[in-house]
Amino acid sequence: MIRLVFIALLFSHFTSMAQTGLLLPAVIIGRDTLPAYQLQDIVVVSKRIFKNAEEQSRFNALKKNVMIVYPFAKEAGSIFNEINYTMEALDKRKDRKKFMKEKEAQLNVLFEGELKNLTITQGEILCKLVARETGLSVYDLIREFKNPFSAFYWNKMSQFLGYSLRYQYDAQEEKEIEFIVRSLEGDY
């Protein structure tokens, strides 16, 4: 009797599971009907092999610096898009100027302290990543949203530190940075 009850419970469990399955699109081939499901693309990347410990240390330092400045670059890209969208909606030059002054004041409050603590290397990487996110060099952004004199001044200051704000991002030229950023974004 106990066996009969157990078997009945077992069959009722399997039949209830079968009725709650997923509905998938089907492909009919000849007289067979086969379920079809589209899987997401995946990227397989082999483990990185370094020539020596110095190269690995340099890469790890680059990765650390990119991870520090990447959130700032991502935020700069979204702010750039927001500013462009708002500027297109404003008709008068006076309104545009007022909006830019307000936005600059907000950005100074949000980021000035954090950005001042960046190292020279992190500043250079930030310029590259901002160029990657916006499609424009930092020089062009300053020139467009501030004025040409400020762009010239800050570019000369950056040249004094060993890099240029006129840098246009090229993924082929910056393969390591691109690899790190894409791995942070989940593409690798």
Residue frames as a rotation matrix with the C-alpha (Angstrom) as fourth column:
MET 1
0.568 0.823 0.000 0.00
0.823 -0.568 0.000 0.00
0.000 0.000 -1.000 0.00
ILE 2
0.456 -0.479 -0.750 2.79
0.133 -0.797 0.589 2.41
-0.880 -0.369 -0.300 0.92
ARG 3
-0.619 -0.710 0.336 4.52
0.407 0.076 0.910 1.62
-0.672 0.700 0.242 -2.39
LEU 4
-0.129 0.678 0.724 1.38
0.984 -0.004 0.180 2.39
0.125 0.735 -0.666 -4.31
VAL 5
0.821 0.397 -0.411 0.98
0.488 -0.861 0.143 5.79
-0.298 -0.318 -0.900 -2.60
PHE 6
0.053 -0.902 -0.429 4.67
0.087 -0.424 0.902 6.59
-0.995 -0.085 0.056 -3.21
ILE 7
-0.664 -0.256 0.703 4.41
0.666 0.226 0.711 5.71
-0.341 0.940 0.020 -6.91
ALA 8
0.333 0.859 0.389 1.24
0.932 -0.362 0.000 7.77
0.141 0.362 -0.921 -7.25
LEU 9
0.736 -0.123 -0.666 2.93
0.224 -0.884 0.411 10.78
-0.639 -0.451 -0.623 -5.62
LEU 10
-0.330 -0.943 0.041 6.00
0.252 -0.046 0.967 10.33
-0.910 0.329 0.253 -7.82
PHE 11
-0.471 0.211 0.857 3.96
0.882 0.133 0.452 10.30
-0.019 0.968 -0.248 -11.05
SER 12
0.665 0.747 -0.010 1.86
0.747 -0.665 0.014 13.27
0.004 -0.016 -1.000 -9.98
HIS 13
0.376 -0.627 -0.682 5.08
0.134 -0.692 0.710 15.23
-0.917 -0.358 -0.176 -9.32
PHE 14
-0.650 -0.678 0.344 6.50
0.404 0.076 0.912 14.47
-0.644 0.731 0.224 -12.78
THR 15
-0.129 0.664 0.736 3.28
0.974 -0.055 0.220 15.32
0.187 0.746 -0.640 -14.58
SER 16
0.800 0.411 -0.437 3.00
0.510 -0.850 0.133 18.64
-0.316 -0.329 -0.890 -12.75
MET 17
-0.052 -0.894 -0.445 6.62
0.099 -0.448 0.888 19.48
-0.994 0.002 0.112 -13.70
ALA 18
-0.623 -0.194 0.757 5.96
0.718 0.243 0.653 18.71
-0.311 0.950 -0.012 -17.35
GLN 19
0.315 0.858 0.405 3.05
0.936 -0.351 0.016 21.13
0.156 0.374 -0.914 -17.46
THR 20
0.826 -0.023 -0.563 5.10
0.215 -0.911 0.352 24.10
-0.521 -0.412 -0.747 -16.24
GLY 21
-0.017 -0.900 0.435 7.80
0.869 0.202 0.452 23.99
-0.494 0.385 0.779 -18.95
LEU 22
-0.340 -0.218 -0.915 8.99
-0.148 -0.948 0.280 26.86
-0.929 0.231 0.291 -21.13
LEU 23
0.747 0.525 0.407 7.52
0.380 0.164 -0.910 27.61
-0.545 0.835 -0.077 -24.52
LEU 24
-0.306 -0.905 -0.296 10.23
0.000 -0.310 0.951 27.83
-0.952 0.291 0.095 -27.13
PRO 25
0.323 0.326 -0.888 10.06
-0.880 -0.240 -0.409 28.59
-0.347 0.914 0.210 -30.82
ALA 26
0.243 -0.175 0.954 10.25
0.072 0.984 0.162 25.44
-0.967 0.029 0.251 -32.89
VAL 27
-0.294 -0.379 -0.877 11.88
-0.901 -0.197 0.387 24.54
-0.319 0.904 -0.284 -36.16
ILE 28
0.622 0.541 0.566 10.31
-0.272 0.827 -0.492 21.87
-0.735 0.152 0.661 -38.32
ILE 29
-0.369 -0.761 -0.534 12.78
-0.894 0.133 0.429 19.74
-0.255 0.635 -0.729 -40.26
GLY 30
-0.818 0.175 -0.548 11.10
-0.160 0.846 0.509 17.05
0.553 0.504 -0.664 -42.31
ARG 31
0.213 0.920 -0.330 8.69
0.154 0.302 0.941 15.32
0.965 -0.251 -0.078 -39.92
ASP 32
-0.139 -0.355 -0.925 10.62
0.959 0.184 -0.215 16.35
0.246 -0.917 0.315 -36.80
THR 33
0.681 0.307 0.665 9.85
0.091 -0.936 0.339 19.37
0.726 -0.170 -0.666 -34.66
LEU 34
-0.076 -0.819 -0.568 12.89
0.901 0.188 -0.391 20.65
0.427 -0.541 0.724 -32.80
PRO 35
0.781 0.306 -0.544 12.98
0.546 -0.758 0.357 23.42
-0.303 -0.576 -0.759 -30.18
ALA 36
0.087 -0.735 0.672 15.03
0.726 -0.415 -0.548 26.46
0.682 0.535 0.498 -31.22
TYR 37
0.821 0.088 -0.565 16.65
0.497 -0.597 0.630 28.94
-0.282 -0.798 -0.533 -28.86
GLN 38
0.540 -0.635 0.552 18.95
0.211 -0.533 -0.819 31.85
0.815 0.559 -0.154 -29.70
LEU 39
0.481 -0.485 -0.731 21.93
0.861 0.105 0.497 32.03
-0.164 -0.868 0.468 -27.34
GLN 40
0.924 -0.241 -0.296 23.82
-0.224 -0.970 0.090 35.25
-0.309 -0.017 -0.951 -26.63
ASP 41
0.599 -0.796 -0.086 27.20
0.053 0.146 -0.988 35.66
0.799 0.587 0.130 -28.28
ILE 42
0.900 -0.419 -0.123 30.15
0.140 0.008 0.990 35.00
-0.414 -0.908 0.066 -26.04
VAL 43
0.599 -0.797 -0.082 33.76
-0.546 -0.331 -0.770 36.03
0.586 0.506 -0.633 -26.36
VAL 44
0.901 -0.396 -0.177 36.44
0.425 0.722 0.546 33.58
-0.088 -0.567 0.819 -25.34
VAL 45
0.625 -0.741 0.246 39.68
-0.596 -0.657 -0.463 35.20
0.504 0.143 -0.852 -24.32
SER 46
0.441 -0.547 -0.712 42.74
0.508 0.806 -0.305 33.17
0.740 -0.228 0.633 -23.48
LYS 47
0.789 -0.244 -0.564 44.69
0.497 -0.285 0.819 33.83
-0.361 -0.927 -0.104 -20.32
ARG 48
0.877 -0.471 0.094 47.13
-0.337 -0.743 -0.578 36.63
0.342 0.475 -0.811 -20.86
ILE 49
0.624 -0.766 -0.155 50.76
0.771 0.572 0.278 35.53
-0.124 -0.294 0.948 -20.88
PHE 50
0.926 -0.347 -0.146 53.40
-0.337 -0.937 0.090 38.15
-0.168 -0.034 -0.985 -20.07
LYS 51
0.556 -0.795 -0.245 57.00
-0.064 0.253 -0.965 38.10
0.829 0.552 0.090 -21.27
ASN 52
-0.540 -0.747 -0.388 58.37
0.434 0.147 -0.889 38.93
0.721 -0.648 0.245 -17.84
ALA 53
-0.115 0.470 -0.875 57.38
0.991 -0.010 -0.135 40.14
-0.072 -0.883 -0.464 -14.38
GLU 54
-0.782 -0.233 -0.579 58.07
0.248 -0.967 0.054 43.77
-0.572 -0.101 0.814 -15.29
GLU 55
-0.864 0.503 -0.014 55.54
-0.162 -0.251 0.954 43.67
0.476 0.827 0.299 -18.14
GLN 56
-0.175 0.820 -0.545 52.96
0.715 0.486 0.502 42.06
0.676 -0.302 -0.672 -15.87
SER 57
-0.323 -0.019 -0.946 53.59
0.844 -0.458 -0.279 44.70
-0.428 -0.889 0.164 -13.19
ARG 58
-0.965 -0.052 -0.259 53.20
-0.068 -0.897 0.436 47.49
-0.255 0.438 0.862 -15.76
PHE 59
-0.596 0.797 -0.101 49.92
0.082 0.185 0.979 45.98
0.799 0.576 -0.175 -17.00
ASN 60
-0.096 0.559 -0.824 48.60
0.943 0.315 0.103 45.59
0.317 -0.767 -0.558 -13.44
ALA 61
-0.622 -0.178 -0.762 49.45
0.490 -0.848 -0.202 49.23
-0.610 -0.500 0.615 -12.69
LEU 62
-0.947 0.313 -0.077 47.66
-0.245 -0.544 0.803 50.31
0.209 0.779 0.592 -15.89
LYS 63
-0.347 0.856 -0.383 44.63
0.468 0.512 0.720 48.22
0.813 0.071 -0.578 -14.94
LYS 64
-0.242 0.201 -0.949 44.54
0.949 -0.157 -0.275 49.77
-0.204 -0.967 -0.153 -11.47
ASN 65
-0.829 -0.135 -0.542 44.74
0.092 -0.990 0.105 53.29
-0.551 0.037 0.834 -12.92
VAL 66
-0.808 0.586 -0.061 42.05
-0.140 -0.090 0.986 52.58
0.572 0.805 0.155 -15.52
MET 67
-0.205 0.758 -0.619 39.75
0.789 0.502 0.354 51.19
0.580 -0.415 -0.701 -12.84
ILE 68
-0.457 -0.005 -0.890 40.22
0.709 -0.606 -0.361 54.39
-0.537 -0.796 0.280 -10.82
VAL 69
-0.764 0.046 -0.644 39.44
-0.235 -0.949 0.211 56.83
-0.601 0.313 0.735 -13.66
TYR 70
-0.896 0.413 0.162 36.95
0.348 0.429 0.833 54.82
0.275 0.803 -0.529 -15.73
PRO 71
-0.077 0.931 -0.356 33.91
0.974 -0.007 -0.228 55.86
-0.215 -0.364 -0.906 -13.64
PHE 72
-0.148 -0.032 -0.988 34.84
0.115 -0.993 0.015 59.52
-0.982 -0.111 0.151 -14.18
ALA 73
-0.927 -0.244 -0.286 35.14
-0.252 -0.163 0.954 58.99
-0.279 0.956 0.089 -17.94
LYS 74
-0.649 0.754 0.101 31.82
0.727 0.576 0.373 57.14
0.224 0.316 -0.922 -18.08
GLU 75
0.107 0.669 -0.735 30.17
0.783 -0.513 -0.353 59.96
-0.613 -0.537 -0.579 -16.15
ALA 76
-0.493 -0.361 -0.791 31.79
-0.152 -0.860 0.487 62.53
-0.857 0.361 0.369 -18.46
GLY 77
-0.982 0.142 0.127 30.28
0.165 0.300 0.939 60.73
0.095 0.943 -0.318 -21.46
SER 78
-0.204 0.973 -0.111 26.78
0.971 0.215 0.105 60.80
0.126 -0.086 -0.988 -20.00
ILE 79
0.077 0.176 -0.981 27.14
0.468 -0.875 -0.121 64.45
-0.880 -0.450 -0.150 -18.92
PHE 80
-0.834 -0.434 -0.340 28.38
-0.114 -0.468 0.877 65.33
-0.540 0.770 0.340 -22.42
ASN 81
-0.756 0.610 0.237 25.30
0.550 0.396 0.735 63.71
0.354 0.687 -0.635 -23.97
GLU 82
0.092 0.805 -0.586 23.02
0.964 -0.219 -0.150 65.47
-0.249 -0.551 -0.796 -21.49
ILE 83
-0.226 -0.254 -0.941 24.61
0.167 -0.961 0.219 68.86
-0.960 -0.108 0.259 -22.17
ASN 84
-0.988 -0.153 -0.015 24.37
0.005 -0.129 0.992 68.40
-0.154 0.980 0.129 -25.95
TYR 85
-0.434 0.898 0.080 20.71
0.844 0.373 0.386 67.42
0.317 0.235 -0.919 -25.67
THR 86
0.238 0.527 -0.816 19.89
0.804 -0.578 -0.139 70.42
-0.545 -0.623 -0.561 -23.48
MET 87
-0.504 -0.519 -0.690 21.93
0.066 -0.820 0.568 72.87
-0.861 0.241 0.448 -25.58
GLU 88
-0.913 0.221 0.343 20.03
0.376 0.131 0.917 71.86
0.157 0.967 -0.203 -28.71
ALA 89
-0.011 0.986 -0.164 16.76
0.980 0.043 0.193 72.66
0.198 -0.158 -0.967 -26.95
LEU 90
0.165 0.016 -0.986 17.93
0.533 -0.843 0.075 76.14
-0.830 -0.538 -0.147 -25.88
ASP 91
0.614 0.181 0.768 17.47
0.781 -0.275 -0.561 78.80
0.110 0.944 -0.310 -28.55
LYS 92
0.920 -0.196 0.339 19.07
-0.186 -0.981 -0.064 81.89
0.345 -0.004 -0.939 -27.06
ARG 93
0.088 -0.984 -0.156 22.81
0.185 0.170 -0.968 82.29
0.979 0.056 0.197 -26.58
LYS 94
-0.268 -0.106 0.958 22.16
-0.780 -0.559 -0.280 83.89
0.565 -0.822 0.068 -23.19
ASP 95
0.689 0.606 0.397 20.26
-0.725 0.579 0.373 80.79
-0.004 -0.545 0.839 -22.01
ARG 96
0.756 -0.479 -0.446 23.03
0.206 0.821 -0.533 78.50
0.621 0.311 0.719 -23.24
LYS 97
-0.240 -0.891 0.385 25.67
-0.134 -0.363 -0.922 80.52
0.962 -0.272 -0.032 -21.41
LYS 98
-0.013 0.337 0.941 23.62
-0.969 -0.237 0.071 80.51
0.247 -0.911 0.330 -18.20
PHE 99
0.922 0.383 -0.063 23.07
-0.367 0.913 0.178 76.75
0.126 -0.141 0.982 -18.46
MET 100
0.431 -0.836 -0.340 26.79
0.290 0.485 -0.825 76.10
0.855 0.257 0.451 -19.00
LYS 101
-0.368 -0.545 0.754 27.75
-0.537 -0.537 -0.650 78.22
0.759 -0.644 -0.095 -15.97
GLU 102
0.368 0.593 0.716 25.26
-0.930 0.237 0.282 76.32
-0.002 -0.770 0.638 -13.79
LYS 103
0.950 -0.018 -0.310 26.48
-0.046 0.979 -0.199 72.96
0.307 0.204 0.930 -15.10
GLU 104
0.064 -0.998 0.005 30.12
0.050 -0.002 -0.999 73.93
0.997 0.064 0.050 -14.54
ALA 105
-0.244 -0.089 0.966 29.35
-0.874 -0.411 -0.259 74.92
0.420 -0.907 0.022 -10.94
GLN 106
0.751 0.576 0.324 27.59
-0.655 0.710 0.259 71.58
-0.081 -0.406 0.910 -10.35
LEU 107
0.776 -0.498 -0.387 30.49
0.186 0.767 -0.614 69.64
0.603 0.404 0.688 -11.84
ASN 108
-0.191 -0.861 0.472 33.01
-0.354 -0.388 -0.851 71.55
0.916 -0.330 -0.230 -9.73
VAL 109
0.081 0.299 0.951 31.12
-0.996 0.000 0.085 70.64
0.025 -0.954 0.298 -6.57
LEU 110
0.914 0.400 0.074 30.82
-0.400 0.917 -0.015 66.98
-0.073 -0.016 0.997 -7.61
PHE 111
0.868 -0.497 0.018 34.27
0.452 0.773 -0.446 66.20
0.208 0.395 0.895 -8.99
GLU 112
0.627 -0.677 0.386 36.85
-0.413 -0.709 -0.572 68.87
0.661 0.199 -0.724 -8.24
GLY 113
0.375 -0.487 0.789 38.20
-0.885 0.065 0.460 67.33
-0.275 -0.871 -0.406 -5.04
GLU 114
0.649 -0.069 0.757 38.39
0.049 0.998 0.049 63.81
-0.759 0.005 0.651 -6.46
LEU 115
0.886 -0.288 0.362 40.01
0.400 0.081 -0.913 64.90
0.234 0.954 0.187 -9.71
LYS 116
0.610 -0.694 0.382 42.67
-0.685 -0.705 -0.186 66.93
0.398 -0.149 -0.905 -7.92
ASN 117
0.363 -0.445 0.818 43.85
-0.668 0.488 0.562 63.75
-0.650 -0.751 -0.121 -6.18
LEU 118
0.972 -0.011 0.233 44.61
0.162 0.750 -0.641 61.94
-0.168 0.662 0.731 -9.44
THR 119
0.060 -0.998 -0.003 48.21
0.317 0.016 0.948 61.25
-0.947 -0.057 0.317 -10.41
ILE 120
-0.255 -0.240 -0.937 49.70
-0.729 -0.589 0.349 62.51
-0.635 0.772 -0.025 -13.68
THR 121
-0.990 -0.132 -0.052 49.38
-0.136 0.779 0.612 59.03
-0.040 0.613 -0.789 -15.21
GLN 122
-0.448 0.893 0.049 45.76
0.735 0.398 -0.549 58.76
-0.510 -0.210 -0.834 -14.12
GLY 123
0.083 0.438 -0.895 45.08
-0.161 -0.880 -0.446 62.21
-0.983 0.181 -0.003 -15.62
GLU 124
-0.644 -0.387 -0.660 46.54
-0.705 -0.034 0.708 61.10
-0.296 0.921 -0.251 -18.94
ILE 125
-0.936 0.339 0.098 44.45
0.352 0.910 0.219 57.92
-0.015 0.239 -0.971 -18.91
LEU 126
-0.172 0.909 -0.380 41.37
0.503 -0.250 -0.827 59.95
-0.847 -0.334 -0.414 -17.99
CYS 127
-0.174 0.054 -0.983 41.93
-0.627 -0.776 0.069 62.20
-0.759 0.629 0.169 -21.02
LYS 128
-0.916 -0.199 -0.348 42.16
-0.397 0.575 0.716 59.13
0.058 0.794 -0.606 -23.25
LEU 129
-0.749 0.662 0.004 39.02
0.640 0.725 -0.256 57.58
-0.173 -0.189 -0.967 -21.78
VAL 130
-0.075 0.711 -0.700 37.05
0.092 -0.694 -0.714 60.83
-0.993 -0.118 -0.013 -22.02
ALA 131
-0.456 -0.150 -0.877 38.04
-0.811 -0.337 0.479 61.01
-0.367 0.930 0.032 -25.69
ARG 132
-0.991 0.104 -0.083 36.88
0.066 0.926 0.373 57.40
0.115 0.364 -0.924 -26.04
GLU 133
-0.492 0.851 -0.184 33.50
0.695 0.257 -0.672 58.07
-0.524 -0.459 -0.718 -24.41
THR 134
0.162 0.593 -0.789 32.69
0.051 -0.803 -0.594 61.39
-0.985 0.056 -0.160 -26.10
GLY 135
0.496 -0.047 0.867 34.39
0.841 0.272 -0.467 61.01
-0.214 0.961 0.174 -29.47
LEU 136
0.770 -0.270 0.579 36.11
0.017 -0.897 -0.441 64.37
0.638 0.349 -0.686 -28.97
SER 137
-0.262 -0.904 -0.339 39.46
0.620 0.112 -0.776 65.22
0.739 -0.414 0.531 -27.47
VAL 138
0.140 0.253 -0.957 39.49
0.952 -0.299 0.060 66.98
-0.271 -0.920 -0.283 -24.10
TYR 139
-0.810 -0.478 -0.340 40.95
0.340 -0.855 0.392 70.03
-0.478 0.202 0.855 -25.86
ASP 140
-0.785 0.559 0.267 37.96
0.155 -0.240 0.958 70.13
0.600 0.794 0.102 -28.22
LEU 141
0.089 0.840 -0.535 35.53
0.868 0.198 0.455 69.75
0.488 -0.505 -0.712 -25.30
ILE 142
-0.152 -0.214 -0.965 37.09
0.770 -0.637 0.020 72.63
-0.619 -0.740 0.262 -23.38
ARG 143
-0.963 -0.264 -0.049 37.19
0.163 -0.720 0.674 74.74
-0.213 0.642 0.737 -26.52
GLU 144
-0.549 0.819 0.167 33.54
0.352 0.046 0.935 74.03
0.758 0.572 -0.314 -27.31
PHE 145
0.350 0.814 -0.464 32.06
0.739 0.064 0.670 74.41
0.575 -0.578 -0.579 -23.84
LYS 146
0.264 -0.327 -0.908 34.45
0.737 -0.539 0.408 76.92
-0.622 -0.776 0.099 -22.24
ASN 147
0.892 -0.026 -0.451 36.55
-0.292 -0.795 -0.532 79.00
-0.344 0.606 -0.717 -24.65
PRO 148
0.796 -0.600 -0.085 39.59
0.216 0.411 -0.885 78.64
0.566 0.686 0.457 -26.93
PHE 149
0.130 -0.786 0.604 41.91
-0.665 -0.521 -0.534 80.44
0.735 -0.333 -0.591 -24.49
SER 150
0.350 0.063 0.934 41.11
-0.862 0.411 0.296 78.00
-0.365 -0.909 0.198 -21.67
ALA 151
0.984 0.023 0.178 41.65
0.048 0.921 -0.387 75.08
-0.173 0.390 0.905 -24.03
PHE 152
0.522 -0.846 0.110 45.03
-0.045 -0.156 -0.987 76.48
0.852 0.510 -0.119 -25.07
TYR 153
0.082 -0.476 0.876 46.05
-0.915 -0.384 -0.123 77.13
0.395 -0.791 -0.467 -21.44
TRP 154
0.518 0.184 0.836 45.09
-0.654 0.715 0.248 73.66
-0.552 -0.675 0.490 -20.17
ASN 155
0.972 -0.234 -0.013 46.71
0.158 0.696 -0.701 71.97
0.173 0.679 0.713 -23.14
LYS 156
0.247 -0.925 0.288 50.00
-0.368 -0.364 -0.855 73.80
0.896 0.105 -0.431 -22.40
MET 157
0.120 -0.149 0.982 49.71
-0.991 0.042 0.127 72.72
-0.060 -0.988 -0.142 -18.74
SER 158
0.847 0.231 0.479 49.20
-0.238 0.970 -0.047 69.11
-0.475 -0.074 0.877 -19.78
GLN 159
0.772 -0.632 -0.070 52.18
0.097 0.226 -0.969 69.31
0.629 0.741 0.235 -22.15
PHE 160
0.074 -0.720 0.689 54.26
-0.838 -0.420 -0.348 70.50
0.540 -0.552 -0.635 -19.23
LEU 161
0.206 0.101 0.973 53.23
-0.801 0.589 0.108 67.26
-0.563 -0.802 0.202 -17.47
GLY 162
-0.687 -0.689 0.232 54.09
-0.413 0.633 0.655 65.14
-0.598 0.354 -0.719 -20.49
TYR 163
-0.525 0.532 0.664 50.87
0.754 0.653 0.073 64.57
-0.395 0.539 -0.744 -22.45
SER 164
-0.984 0.179 -0.005 48.45
-0.151 -0.812 0.564 66.43
0.097 0.556 0.826 -24.69
LEU 165
-0.402 0.913 0.061 44.76
-0.109 0.019 -0.994 67.20
-0.909 -0.407 0.092 -24.36
ARG 166
-0.036 0.349 -0.936 44.44
-0.954 -0.292 -0.073 67.05
-0.299 0.890 0.343 -28.16
TYR 167
-0.889 -0.389 0.242 44.69
-0.334 0.912 0.238 63.26
-0.313 0.131 -0.941 -28.07
GLN 168
0.096 0.881 -0.463 42.14
-0.977 0.172 0.123 61.47
0.188 0.440 0.878 -30.26
TYR 169
-0.024 -0.087 0.996 41.42
-0.607 0.793 0.055 57.98
-0.795 -0.603 -0.072 -28.92
ASP 170
0.070 -0.022 -0.997 42.37
-0.892 0.446 -0.073 55.11
0.447 0.895 0.012 -31.21
ALA 171
0.749 0.327 0.576 41.42
-0.595 0.715 0.368 51.61
-0.291 -0.618 0.730 -30.00
GLN 172
0.867 -0.471 -0.161 44.11
0.264 0.711 -0.652 50.01
0.422 0.523 0.741 -32.18
GLU 173
0.029 -0.895 0.445 46.80
-0.184 -0.443 -0.878 52.20
0.982 -0.057 -0.178 -30.67
GLU 174
-0.428 -0.079 0.900 45.61
-0.883 -0.173 -0.435 51.72
0.191 -0.982 0.004 -27.08
LYS 175
-0.111 0.392 -0.913 44.97
-0.289 0.867 0.407 47.97
0.951 0.309 0.017 -27.14
GLU 176
-0.728 -0.221 -0.648 45.70
0.482 0.506 -0.715 47.40
0.487 -0.833 -0.262 -23.45
ILE 177
-0.889 0.457 -0.038 43.42
-0.314 -0.667 -0.675 50.20
-0.334 -0.588 0.737 -22.28
GLU 178
-0.243 0.828 -0.506 40.70
-0.893 0.014 0.451 49.01
0.380 0.561 0.735 -24.66
PHE 179
-0.340 0.054 -0.939 41.06
0.090 0.996 0.025 45.44
0.936 -0.076 -0.343 -23.35
ILE 180
-0.919 -0.044 -0.391 40.75
0.391 0.015 -0.920 46.61
0.046 -0.999 0.004 -19.74
VAL 181
-0.710 0.694 -0.123 37.76
-0.643 -0.710 -0.287 48.87
-0.287 -0.125 0.950 -20.46
ARG 182
-0.161 0.679 -0.716 35.93
-0.729 0.408 0.550 46.19
0.666 0.610 0.429 -22.42
SER 183
-0.526 -0.043 -0.849 36.53
0.392 0.874 -0.287 43.70
0.755 -0.484 -0.443 -19.61
LEU 184
-0.954 0.223 -0.198 35.09
0.079 -0.452 -0.889 46.25
-0.288 -0.864 0.413 -17.14
GLU 185
-0.447 0.821 -0.355 32.06
-0.889 -0.453 0.070 46.71
-0.103 0.347 0.932 -19.39
GLY 186
0.022 0.444 0.896 31.57
-0.376 0.834 -0.405 42.96
-0.927 -0.328 0.185 -19.55
ASP 187
0.670 0.198 -0.715 32.39
-0.738 0.076 -0.670 42.56
-0.079 0.977 0.197 -23.23
TYR 188
-0.087 -0.754 -0.651 35.38
-0.536 0.586 -0.607 40.31
0.840 0.296 -0.455 -22.46
